[in-house]
Amino acid sequence: GAVVSQHPSRVICKSGTSVKIECRSLDFQATTMFWYRQFPKQSLMLMATSNEGSKATYEQGVEKDKFLINHASLTLSTLTVTSAHPEDSSFYICSGLASYEQYFGPGTRLTVT
Amino acid sequence: GQQLNQSPQSMFIQEGEDVSMNCTSSSIFNTWLWYKQDPGEGPVLLIALYKAGELTSNGRLTAQFGITRKDSFLNISASIPSDVGIYFCAGLGIKGGATNKLIFGTGTLLAVQP
């Protein structure tokens, strides 16, 4: 199956700083990638749809100026959490779309202190 | 955001028992999917259902896409310790919405005692 990686797997940052998370499709090209957020003991909630070469589409309630998404190539999308605060601490998961199926990355645990 | 209702919320069973969980929605979906998520990992696809009424098996797992396209169930037979995890249903292609957007269920935590 298609493989998606994320980097870093865990990150701890101080409140007010920015953090970048990378999502890579390793063996397929993903014109569309998705970013999800998962709080403890909760389900995955879609944050935004990332399209290569164009602006991301954000879900209602997700601040596009706080969660910057860049999809500059067919194998890489990045999510930057700007001016992070403790309430942004969560598990961030990306997925790549291949042949109408989404393949998920292993997730990035963000902790903001 | 929208979520699908999944039940039960959690299950604690003995190894060898069969398990059943289901997922319901007020909206119609084109595709239903079932995922398993281990702690600290991303979800992994178990079964995909593409047609209303479809019954599909994958080893000890069996899932069905409801006739109304608003529900689905997942059965696990003869559970083993490695079945432990959180199971999520997901609907793809909500009627009237984006065709490639996944909406996840609330999840079922499965614990299997050896």
Boltz contact constraints between the chains, C-beta under 6 A:
constraints:
  - contact:
      token1: [A, 43]
      token2: [B, 3]
      max_distance: 6.0
  - contact:
      token1: [A, 43]
      token2: [B, 104]
      max_distance: 6.0
  - contact:
      token1: [A, 43]
      token2: [B, 106]
      max_distance: 6.0
  - contact:
      token1: [A, 43]
      token2: [B, 107]
      max_distance: 6.0
  - contact:
      token1: [A, 44]
      token2: [B, 104]
      max_distance: 6.0
  - contact:
      token1: [A, 45]
      token2: [B, 1]
      max_distance: 6.0
  - contact:
      token1: [A, 93]
      token2: [B, 42]
      max_distance: 6.0
  - contact:
      token1: [A, 104]
      token2: [B, 42]
      max_distance: 6.0
  - contact:
      token1: [A, 104]
      token2: [B, 43]
      max_distance: 6.0
  - contact:
      token1: [A, 105]
      token2: [B, 42]
      max_distance: 6.0
  - contact:
      token1: [A, 106]
      token2: [B, 41]
      max_distance: 6.0
  - contact:
      token1: [A, 106]
      token2: [B, 42]
      max_distance: 6.0
  - contact:
      token1: [A, 107]
      token2: [B, 42]
      max_distance: 6.0
